[in-house]
C-alpha cells in the first residue's frame, strides 16, 4: 500500500466510525420515542431493554450507512482540502480519481456489508425487535401503589393506601376490596398499617396487615344449603378483628409472556431475498387462481343469457390452468402407476374425425357376415402397437392360440333378435285406431305463438328473482376484482421490499460520489459545513425514496423507477460534482458567481448597444 492510499484511508476511517455510531444513536432515539409510552412503567429488566435497543439499532443500519458514508467523505476531503494536502497531491501530478480510488474500494466493502446487513441481519433483528415490543405492550404495568388512589392492576382486587413510606414497603391505612367472587364489595379488609413485598421470584405479592378488621357480607349458611331465595332480611354481616394477618396475591399476570415468532415473520421487513421470492411467487399464483376461478365460474352466473358463449382465456391464465390441473392430477397418477412400475407412453394427439357412413351388411341367421368375421379376426390377430413387450397386460386372460380362437369365433352361434308375436285378429272383430295426423304449423302461426308467449306479463316474483340474480352476480364480480386488487397491492409491496434491499446498499456508492468531490470543492473540514450539506442531501434522498415508494405502491409508477429513483438521481449528481472537482471548479465561492453575473450584465449591455447602433 502506498503512502497516499494510507493517508486517504486514515482520513476517512476514523470519521466514518464516529459518524456511523452517532447517526445510529440519533436514529435509534427517533425510533424509540414512538414507543416511549409503551415501555415506561412496565418494570422491564436491563436485559430486556438491552435486547430491544440492540435489535432496533441493527434495524437502523440501512438508513445510517449511506448517511455515514456521505458525512465521513465530506469531512475527510474537507480536511484534506482545508490543510492544502489535496492541493499538494494534485501538484505532484496525482489526479483526483487516483486519490479517490482507495476510498472507493473501501466504500465497495461497505456496500457489500450493507447488503449482507439488509438481507440477513435486518430481517432477523426486525423480527426480534417487533415481537419483543408486542410482548412489552401486552405486559401489565409494574405494581405501583400511589397514595390516596385505588390500584386495580391485580385481577379482581382493589387496594387503597393513604400513606406510603419512602422505603416502598411500609404502608399506612390500607383498604383491600376482594372482587374475586363477582358479587360486589362484600369482602373488605381494613388495616391500620402493613408491609408489602414480593416473594418467590416476584411471582406473588405478600401483604402483612396489622390491627384491622375483616368485613364479610352474605346470606346465611342455612338458606344457602336449603336453596331458598335470598331477600334483604336474610343477608348477614360478619366482622372479625385481627392483630396481624397475611394476604397473598398472584402476580403471574405481570410476567411478560413471549409470543411465538412465527406469527410475525410474514411481514415484508422480516424477510430476506429468498423468502421474498417465494412470497412474490405465491402472490402471483394466487392472483392467477382468482382470475382462473372467475373464468371457470362465469357460466354459472346466468342460467340462460350467454350461457353457451365462449370466452378466450388470456395466455398466462390458460398456462396456469394447465399447470394447476397437472398438479391436481399428481396424487391420482401416483395411485394408477405406483413406484417401480413403468408408465406407458403418453398417446399422441389425435384429431378425432367422424366415422365414414357405410351401409349395414345384410345379416343372416346361419353364420356371421364376412365383414363381422373379418373384424373379429383382425382384432384377434392384430398385435397392439401401443403396448410394449416388457409390459404385462392390464388384465390376466387365458391365452388361446390363434387357430383355435378363430375356430371358436366362427362356430359361435349368433342370437337372433327376439320378434314379438302379435296375435292376428280379423278385420271384422277389431278395427284399428289410426293416430290423428298432426298438421304442420305455418311460419305465421309459429310466430304468433312465440309472440303470445313473450307478450305474457311476467309476475312480480320473476322480476324479483332476476334482480336478485343480477345483484348476486354483481357482488361476486366486485368481490373477485377487489380480491385481485388487494393481492396486486400486496405484490407491489413485496416487490418494493425486494428492490429496496439492493437500492439501500447501492446508496452508499451514490453518497460517496457526492460527498468526496463535494468535500474537495468546499475545502471545509470539521462538523459545520459538512454536516449541513450532508443533512441537505440526506433529506433529498429520504424524500425521493419515500415519494418513489409511495407512487410505486399506488401503481402510478413502475417498481424499479420508484425504488431506484433516488439512487439514480444522486448518482448523476455525484458524477457532476466529480467532474467539477477534477477541473477545480469554485462552485461554493462568491467570486465564481460574481464573475458569471458580470458576464451576463456585459452581454446585455453589448446587445443594447448593438440595437442602438443599427439605423432605423
Buried (B, 14 or more C-beta within 10 A) or exposed (E): EEEBBEBBBEBBBEBBEBBBEBBBEEBBEEBBEEBEEBBEEBBBEEEBBEBBBBBBBBBBBBBBBBBBBBBBBBBBBBBBBBEEBBBEBBEEEBEBEBBBBBBBEBBEEBBEBBBEBBBEBBBBBBBBBBBBBBBBEEBBEEBEBEEEEEBEBBEEBBBBBEEBEEEEEEBBBBBBBBBEEEEEEBBBBBBEBBBBEBEEEBEBBBBBBBBBEBBBBBBEEEBEEEEEEEEEEBEEEEEEEBEEBEBEBEBEEBEBEEEEBEEBBEEBEBBBBEBBEEBBEEBBBBBBBBBBEBBEEBBEBBEEEEEEEEEEBEEEBEEBBEEBEEEEEEEEEEEEEEEEEEEEEEEEEEEEEEEEEEEEEEEEEEEBBEEBBEEBBEEEEEEEEEEEEEEEEEEEEEEEEEEEBBEEBEEEEEEEEEEEEEEEEEEEEEEEEEEEEEEEEEEEEEEEEEEEEEEEEEEEEEEEEEEEBEEEBEEBBEEBEEBBEEBBEBBBBBBBBBBBBBBBBBBBBBBBBBBBBBBBBBBBBEBEBBBEBBEEBBEBBBEBBEBBBEBBBEEEBBBBEBBBBBBBBBBEBBBBBBEBBBEEBEEBEEEEEEEEEEEEEEEEEEEEEEEEEEEE
